[in-house]
Amino acid sequence: MKRIFTLTINPALDKSTSVAGVLPFKKLRCQVPKYEPGGGGINVSRAIKKLGGSSVAIYLSGGPTGEHMKELLTKEGIAQKTLVIEEWTRENLAVTDTTNEQQFRFGMPGPKVQDTEWQQVLKDLPLLLNEGDYLVASGSLSPNIPVDFYARVAKIALEKKAKMILDTSGEALEIGAKAGVFLLKPNLGELSSLCGVSRITTQNLETLALKFIKEHNCTVLVVSMGPKGAMLVTSKGSEHIPAPTVQHVSSIGAGDSMVGGMVLRLASGDSLGDMVRYGVACGTAATMTPGTQLCQKEDVDKLYQWLTQQKTFN
């Protein structure tokens, strides 16, 4: 199996709790909070671990929150490469109102990362990557990190002949996509921005996705469609993989679970079609778990079996 690295530039210590009613101007008595390491790439590494695989999580770490995150990841048995920064790692908050099961998610912008700190990442990556490795660059950038950061990472991956998977949004996604990556995983809104259109419909999705991949240095495009599944697009054509119907509990971590499942199957040498089916199973399984929990392997295996049967029937 090929090695997998994940890169998280703006990790977060995720804190989740619940309260019986969210009301303004009133002190709300919350339940004991649960802490979990979070941020795009870190969640991908955690999902890979839950699925029985392994990876190395590369991330920026600062202050007591960064130390707490390191302790939590160590307990989960995840290999880490930390780059220490001066400011504290951010902390996000998710609160569930138990009276109506509505969830409120509060995301912080992240620390100010010094130029020398983020530049160190670019210096270390060439020393870590080998030909054939997979590098998942996932999540947002801290406020002062240049928007072309992922494009610079993509250049390093290309030089090292590693396969980069990019999962981010906004300008960082648009500029990174132009730099050339192995796999992109935009949702419908992100793909519409990449294609320069106001919205994407069922009727024009395939046409726009095929046009995009032919005009960009991208081998695989996986369009996340939420409860409708995902679309696999290559220069040879496209395939829609439907998502199984399940009882939805929380959408936190669904995208990261999907990416974790896909890269694990890629590193194992599976076909692109089976890769996306497994990814859809992982993303769907994550919606079945509460709070900030990720996919559970038992759920993934059942959902993947169902998706494989659908493939046989078709």
PyMOL commands that set and color helices and strands:
alter all, ss='L'
color gray80, all
select helices_A, chain A and resi 40-50+63-75+115-128+149-160+170-179+188-195+205-215+226-228+254-267+272-286+297-313
alter helices_A, ss='H'
color red, helices_A
select strands_A, chain A and resi 4-8+12-19+34-38+56-61+79-84+90-97+102-106+134-138+163-167+181-184+218-224+230-234+237-241
alter strands_A, ss='S'
color yellow, strands_A
deselect
rebuild
show_as cartoon
